[in-house]
Amino acid sequence: ELWFDGGTGLLGRMVDQSGSHTVTTEFSDYRRAGPVKVPFRIATYGGDLPKPQERRLEKVETGPIDRALFSLPRPANP
């Protein structure tokens, strides 16, 4: 399940119930990194985790990206 904030449209929570345990990941503290917004705080809990895990980013570096990496493959010539 993906839960989005109705006001911002940003991802707020992801819930994975595919196994026998539910794992929840929350995304917050969104900041602009180049042309995109990135969550600088990611917290995961549930499942087999002995305690909640939190990751905080200090910085995100962006640069030019090869658009071909995200393009569909060209059709083969018959």
N, C-alpha and C positions, 0 to 999 in steps of 0.2 A: 504494500500500500504506500502510495506517495501522498503526503498531505502538504498542500500549498497554502500560503497566507493569502487570504482573499483580498487584502488591500494592496499588497506589493507584488503578488504572483510568485514570490520566491519560495523555494522548497523549505519547509520547516521541519518535517519529520518523515522518516522512512521506516516502515514496519515490515519485518520479514517473518512470516509465519510458515515458511516452507518446511521447516523441520519440526521436531517435537517440542522445541522451545521457541518463544517469540523473542526476537532481537529488535530493539528500537534504537534508531540513530536520530538525534536531533541536531539541526543546523541553525546557527544563530550568529550574531555579530557580523552581518554582511557589510563588506566594504568594497569600494570600487578598486579594481586592479586592472589598469588599462581600460579597455572598453567593456569589461564585464564586472559583475558583482560576485564576490567569492565569500563563502562563510569562513570566518576566522576562528570560529569555535564549533567543534564537532564532538558530541557526546554520545557514547554507545553504552547501552545497558541491556540486561536480560540474557537469555540463552544460557550458555555455560560459563559466562564471564563471572569470576569470583566477586568482582566489584565493578562499578561503572568506570568506563575509560573515557578520558577527555583529552582532546587534542586541540591546542591553540596555535594558530599560525602567527608568526611575527611579521612576515612580509611575503609577498607574492611578486615575482618578477615576470613581466610579460614582454613579448617581442614579436617580430613578424613570424607568421606561421604559414607554411606551405599549404595553400588551399586544396591542393591535390590530395592531401592526406584525408580530407573529409568529403571528397567528391565520389560520385558513383563511378564504377569502372566504365570505360568506353565500350560500346558494343563491338563484338568481333566482326570483322569484314567477312561476308560469305564467299 
